[in-house]
Amino acid sequence: MQNNSPEKQIHDNQSQFHSVALHEENCKGCTICVTHCPVEAIRVQKGKAVILEDRCIDCGECIRVCPNRAKYAKDSSPELLSKFNTKIALVSPSFYSQFPENISIEKINLALEFCGFSKIYQVSKSTYPITEATALYMKNHSGPIISSSCPAVIKLIQIRFPDLIDNLLPVIPPVELAAIEAKKDNPEAGIIFISPCPAKITASRSPLGYSKSMIDGSITASSIVVSVLGFLSKISEDFENTTFEEGNLWCSSQGEADCLEKLLKENKATQKKDFSWISASGMSNVIQVLEDAEDGKLDSFDFIELNSCIGGCIGGVLNAKPIPLAESILRKRKKKLQNQNEELQNTNYTLPDKIDELLLWNEKISSRPVRLLSPIFSEAKKLMDEIEKVREELPGLDCGSCGAPNCNALAEDIVRKRAKKEDCVTILKKQYEQILFGKNKNE
């Protein structure tokens, strides 16, 4: 179910459809978040930032750039988590990149158990069935097929690129498959996801493409890293690092495509001699790729992998490690077991006959036409003409001082009755000059 309700504003009262929230007491109204938001979902009104619920895609870019830490990701409350006597941790591959490569995954998992989790389910173990499903889907569908593993990208497509919705891969993400398996094994337990980004927190409450998530709650990766480090220092045992799998590469900027390419090469019955793919990370790069895909410039590609965060999930805004360090740790973990992984390769692998229904979406993704001025063409045309008229009266500086990201956005806000011309400091200055001098200063 998508949010088609009238525009709402997000403060500390958390929406079901969003995880990015605002500490108003920290907000200085500086407009840095306004000009950095890739979907123009933030305004500054009365000196405070306002997040427009119908436009926000939970990419977390505002959290990343806010100098006053006014934006944050709202995860599950302690009260919710305390409801479960048994808690299962779903650990994304990116979480292990937050710790030095000489600390084994086994030791990190043990430290998580000391933090209060009864069992650990590694999401990386659920990536392989999803990769299989992707390969099977590609056999019967022409490209480019767009990965659906990043919920922020799905929301971006809903809002800005609705013509590409049919290109989305209709397969659940690995974290949801891990949750399904964890709930099946532990039906009374609370399934808690350690998330690297706000978009994945939101997806557990309001899934995209499937009706219900088996995830009961989420916590941010950064909120538990310190606790894990504290327990790691108390664990004297050393463990042999034997659980690094190919699925851990999914947290990098092209990890999903790399795993898919590897599987297709191993599949002796594959129909594709060459697998052509393209990837992009970071919102500006993602938008550029989607624009090219919309224009038909990428029709020669079979697969498009897109990640809203730079570097993939290791660049998630809710992680603690800087992206270059996380990338280095991931690379070293991979290299340490490279020989072992090569020995385990199966060159005679054959794909299953069909996709397991459990892995497929059971709901249709719909567009979110937040920029639609009116469903009636004549009214929309009239409003567009009004916006253009107002736009011509604005200075075109795109300075953000008005609280909108640019003059075009301000013109639209004025026509929608959400702002007034006097919000523009240049127009306000001219009005003061008219009052003081009886005419414009430059006349």
Salt bridges, closest charged atoms under 4 A:
GLU7 OE1 - ARG418 NH1 3.09
GLU24 OE2 - HIS11 ND1 2.92
GLU25 OE2 - HIS23 ND1 3.74
ASP58 OD2 - HIS18 ND1 3.24
ASP58 OD2 - LYS155 NZ 3.20
GLU61 OE1 - ARG64 NE 3.57
GLU101 OE2 - LYS332 NZ 3.77
ASP216 OD2 - LYS183 NZ 2.80
ASP238 OD1 - LYS107 NZ 3.89
GLU245 OE2 - LYS125 NZ 2.75
GLU266 OE2 - LYS262 NZ 2.56
GLU291 OE2 - ARG160 NH2 3.89
ASP292 OD1 - LYS297 NZ 3.99
ASP302 OD1 - LYS272 NZ 3.20
ASP385 OD2 - LYS381 NZ 3.05
GLU393 OE1 - LYS421 NZ 2.51
GLU412 OE2 - ARG55 NH2 2.94
GLU412 OE2 - ARG416 NE 2.80
ASP413 OD2 - ARG43 NE 2.50
ASP413 OD1 - ARG418 NH2 2.54
ASP423 OD1 - LYS420 NZ 3.42
